[in-house]
């Protein structure tokens, strides 16, 4: 557990409010949720932006030491987050983006969430579509098998396509410089091969009655996780006895949690959480 995680968990427990856990995805850090955390705190919740194992404290540090990201797998990160959530006095809502959205569903499937919001979530075993734009977005990692054990940064052009295609060139550059960090390659290989591997860590217990309410949010213009993937995840999750909903936010790409329109997405998630916790 990092000092950051200790601090946010301690503050959440001291606040005696319902915690809302934020889970980032690849190429981002917990700081990508800072505006969301402030927004949810003003709404009466205790925000908890959790780290993946060995996350550096800043974007600058992350880009100086990319090796710390290498080798992290979906299962390792899920177990790490589950352990941190276990330190909370109250059962939290969980909100995650991209691979954080997959992790959110894994945690919910373990019965650890009071309500969950998965934003443009990475696919899990049983999600079958393979959109061309998703393959292109993952190509910087998947085209080299050695990347499975490496940390892989994105060039600006790669980030522009995968994250920031729905914003201006100027904003895309600002987002890249402010938020982008290297990411472990292993989770992308795990997601890409999940339907071929019965023992994959990229799987979700969609039938656990303790899963709780789940909202899947899809950005209309997302290249990395387009509607076909989000909707396929939704169809798999509908078999759960809990409430399962999906919403598409028009005109938004994969950077929808960090770009200029982040508050629209945050308010969508907040409204869902408020219904249940």
N, C-alpha and C positions, 0 to 999 in steps of 0.2 A: 504494500500500500504506500503510495506517495504521500508527501506532506500535503499536497493539494487535496487528495482524496480524504485524508484524515480531517482536514479543515472543513471541507464542505459537508461531510457526514456529521461531524461534531456540531456545526452550526444548525444543520437540519434538525438534529435531535433536540438541541437547546431551544429551537423556535417552537417546538410542539405544534407544528402544522403538518398537513399532509405533504410528504416529499414528492417532488417530481424529478425523476432521474432522466438526464439527457445523455444519449450515447452517440458519439460521433462515428463516422465511417472512415474509409480509406482517404488518405491525402489531406486529412484535417486533424485538428487537436481539440481538446475540450474547450479551449478559448473560443472556438467557432460558435459556441452556444451562449456567449456572455450576454448578448442583448436579450435572448430568450429568457435567460435566468433572471435578469432584472424585470422583465415583463411579467413572468409568472410570480415573482416575489411580490410585485405590486398588486397582483390579483389574489394574494393571500396564501400562496403555497411556499414551500421550502425548496428552492432549487438545488439540485445536486448534479453537477456536470462531472461525470466520472471519466477517468483515464483508462486507456488500454495499458497493458503491462509495459513499463519502461517509457511511457510517453514523456518526452522532454517538456519543460515548463513553458517554452516559448517557441515560436516559429523560427526565430533566428538560431536558437540552439539546435532545433530539429534539423535544420538544413546544414549546420556545421557537423552534426554527428548522425548521419542517416543510418549508420550500421545498427543503431539501437532498435530499429523497427524490424530488422530482418528475422525471419523464421516464425513470426507469430501466426498461429492458426486460429480458425474460428472457434474450435473447442477450448483452446487455452484462454482466449479472450472472454468467452461466455462464462467459463468457470471463475475467472478473475472477477468479472462483474457481479456474478451471483454471490461471491464471497463478500464483496463490498456492500451489496444490497442487504446482506445478512446483518450488517452493522447498524442498519436503520431501525429505529424503534417502531415505526409505522410502515405498513405495506405501501409502497409508492405507486404512483403512476409512472410509466416509462415511455419516453419518446426517443425515437432513434431515426437517423437518416442514412440511407444507402446501406452499407454493411452494418451500420448501427441499427437500421430498420430490421435487417435479418436478425441481429442479436436481440433486439426488442422482442421479436416473435419467439425466439428460442427461450428467453427469460419468461415470457408470458406462458409458454407451453410447459414450463417448470412450475407454474403456479406462483410466481414471484411478483406479479404485477396486479394492482387493483384495476387498472385500465391502461391500455397501450395505444400508441400512435406510431405506425411505421410509415415513414415518409420516403417515397421512392425506394422501397426496400430491395436489396439484393436477393436473388432467387435462392430457393432451397430445394431439396430433393422432392420431386413431384411437380415442380413448375417446369413446364416443357418448352415454351416458345424460345427461339434463339434469334431475336431480331438482329438484323445486319448492323444497326447503329450500336447495339450493345457490344457486339463482337469488335467493332472498330474502336469503341471506347476502351475496351480491355486489351486491345492489341499491344500497347506499349509493354505490358507484362507478359501476356500469353504467347507472344511470338518467340520468346526465348525460354526454353524449359529451365534454364539455370536460374531464372528469376524467381522460381519457387522458393529458394532459400536466400533471396536477396531483398534489400529495400530498394524500391524503384521510384524515382522522382518523375514528375511529368514536366515536359517542356511547356512553354506557354501555349503553343499551338495545340498540343494534346489536351491541356486543361481547357482551352477555349472550346474544343469540340465536345469533350466529355462533360464539362460542368457549365460553362458560361456561354453556350450558343444562343441563349435567349436574352442576352443583355448586350449593351454597346461594347465596342472594342475598348473604349476607355475604362468602362466599369470592369470588363473582364480582366484587364491588366491590373487594376487596383485590387480585385479579389485575389488574383494569383499572387501578387506581392504580399498581401496581408495574411492569407490563410493557407496557401499550399505548402505541404511538407511531403517528404518521401513516405512511402507506404510499403508494408510487407506484401510480397507477391503471393504468398501461400493462400490467403483467402480467395483470391480470384481463381486460382487453379482448383481449389476445393469446390467453389460454386460451379465452375465450368464442367467438372466431372461428377457432380453430385448424383445425377441420374444414372451413372454407370457404376457407382460404388455403393453397395448396400450398407457399408459401414461408415459412410461419410459423416463428418462432423457438421456439414452444412444441411442439417435436417431439423425439422420443427415438429413437435407434438401438437398437431392441430386439433386433436380430439379431446384433450384433457379438459374436463368440465370446470377445472379451477383456472382455466386460462383467463377468464374475465373478458370484458368488452374490448374490442379491437377496431381501430379505424386505420385504413390504408389510404394514404394520400399520394396522388400521382400528379406530376407536373406534365402538362399537355405536350410540351416540346422537349421533354427529357430524352436525350440520346442514350444515356447510360442505362436507365431503367424506364423504358417507354411503357405506355399503357398496357401493351400486351403482357408484359411481365407482371406489373402490379395487379392487373385483373386476374391473371392466372393464380397469383398468390391469394387473392381474395376468394376465388372459387374453391381453392383448397381449404381455406380457413372457414368457409361457410358451413362445413360439416360440424363445427363446434357448436355446442348448445348455447354458448354465449352470444351476445350481440356482435355482429360483424358488419362493418360498413366500409364503403369506399367512396372517395370523392376525387374528382379531377379538377385541378386548379389551372385555369386557362392561361396560356401565354407564358408558362414558366418552364425553365429547364432544371437541370440537376443541382444548380446552385441556389435553389429556391429558399433554402434555410439561411443563406448568408448574403444574398443580393439585396438590392434596394427594396424589394417587396417582401422581405422576411416577415414583417409583422402580419400581413394577411395570412400567411401560413401558420404563424404562431397563434393568431386568434382562432383559426380553424381548429387547431389542436386543443387550445384552451377551452373552447366551447364544448368539445367532446369530453375532455377530462372533467369539466364542471358537472356534466350530467351524471357522473358516477362516483366521484370522490371529492 
